[in-house]
Amino acid sequence: MTKWQLIAKLALTMLGVFTFIESVSYFWLVGSPKDGWWPILYVFGIFLLLSFLACRMLFWSDAWMERMIGPEDEDAHVASSMAAVGGFRVVLALCGLLILGCRIEVLVRAAAFIVIAPKIVISMILHKYVDAVFYMPGRHWLRLIVNLAEVAFGIYLVLGAPRFVRWQMDKYHFAPSEG
């Protein structure tokens, strides 16, 4: 893989991560069946389309990469495995920081809930009542779960996404002794 192909692959990886996050954000918009099935099918179609594009950019991007760069030159500079690993880790950590930056409110609320939840549960058991926090509609619970999943994904990306990077290195046959 040449340096330009590596840069194209890194750009497609960044676009793929953000497309995946955007597709997941459409998932919680699904309304109830009382609104009719067309809005649900419309949102589900957008979710499927964006998910397909994200998978195409993250996992099957070789054809797009070749179209962006062109055929591989024999005298082109070959990217070292250190540059590839470093590039993937920096790009993925940047994506993770941007995701976490948008979800900082969710992190604060989750931390506050973890601190307060035991007190609420003990109070509910002692006084035999259910707190209004647990009476949220299902749509709000789904949004909370999706936001927490995005936060977990952002943390994984900040850590450098080691399995994804290892998979990319194996895919392009980078040997550890290359550079």
SULURBEL-V857952 format. One record per pair of residues at least 6 apart in sequence whose ideal C-beta (glycine too) atoms are under 8 Angstrom apart, sorted by the first residue. I is the first residue (numbers start at 1). J is the second residue. If there is no record, write none. Layout:
i->I j->J
i->I j->J
//
This chain:
i->1 j->9
i->1 j->78
i->1 j->79
i->1 j->84
i->1 j->172
i->1 j->174
i->2 j->69
i->2 j->72
i->2 j->73
i->2 j->76
i->2 j->77
i->2 j->78
i->2 j->79
i->3 j->76
i->3 j->77
i->3 j->78
i->3 j->79
i->3 j->83
i->4 j->69
i->4 j->76
i->5 j->65
i->5 j->66
i->5 j->69
i->5 j->72
i->5 j->79
i->6 j->79
i->6 j->83
i->6 j->84
i->6 j->87
i->7 j->87
i->8 j->64
i->8 j->65
i->8 j->68
i->8 j->69
i->9 j->61
i->9 j->65
i->9 j->168
i->10 j->87
i->10 j->88
i->10 j->91
i->12 j->57
i->12 j->58
i->12 j->61
i->12 j->64
i->12 j->65
i->13 j->57
i->13 j->58
i->13 j->61
i->13 j->88
i->13 j->91
i->13 j->92
i->14 j->91
i->14 j->94
i->14 j->95
i->15 j->57
i->16 j->53
i->16 j->54
i->16 j->55
i->16 j->56
i->16 j->57
i->16 j->58
i->16 j->61
i->17 j->54
i->17 j->58
i->17 j->92
i->17 j->95
i->17 j->157
i->18 j->95
i->19 j->50
i->19 j->53
i->19 j->54
i->19 j->57
i->20 j->50
i->20 j->51
i->20 j->54
i->20 j->58
i->21 j->99
i->21 j->150
i->21 j->153
i->22 j->50
i->23 j->46
i->23 j->47
i->23 j->49
i->23 j->50
i->23 j->51
i->23 j->53
i->23 j->54
i->24 j->146
i->24 j->149
i->24 j->150
i->25 j->146
i->25 j->150
i->26 j->43
i->26 j->46
i->26 j->47
i->26 j->50
i->27 j->47
i->27 j->142
i->27 j->146
i->28 j->139
i->28 j->142
i->28 j->143
i->28 j->146
i->29 j->43
i->30 j->40
i->30 j->43
i->30 j->44
i->30 j->142
i->31 j->39
i->31 j->40
i->31 j->43
i->31 j->139
i->32 j->139
i->33 j->40
i->56 j->64
i->57 j->64
i->80 j->178
i->80 j->179
i->81 j->169
i->81 j->174
i->81 j->175
i->81 j->176
i->81 j->178
i->81 j->179
i->82 j->179
i->83 j->179
i->84 j->168
i->84 j->169
i->84 j->172
i->84 j->174
i->85 j->165
i->85 j->169
i->85 j->174
i->88 j->160
i->88 j->161
i->88 j->164
i->88 j->165
i->88 j->168
i->89 j->160
i->89 j->161
i->89 j->165
i->92 j->157
i->92 j->160
i->92 j->161
i->92 j->164
i->92 j->165
i->93 j->157
i->93 j->158
i->93 j->159
i->93 j->160
i->95 j->154
i->95 j->157
i->96 j->153
i->96 j->154
i->96 j->155
i->96 j->156
i->96 j->157
i->96 j->158
i->96 j->159
i->96 j->161
i->97 j->154
i->97 j->158
i->99 j->150
i->99 j->151
i->99 j->153
i->99 j->154
i->99 j->157
i->100 j->107
i->100 j->151
i->100 j->154
i->100 j->155
i->100 j->158
i->103 j->147
i->103 j->150
i->103 j->151
i->103 j->154
i->106 j->147
i->106 j->148
i->106 j->150
i->106 j->151
i->107 j->151
i->110 j->148
i->110 j->151
i->120 j->131
i->120 j->133
i->123 j->131
i->124 j->130
i->124 j->131
i->136 j->144
//
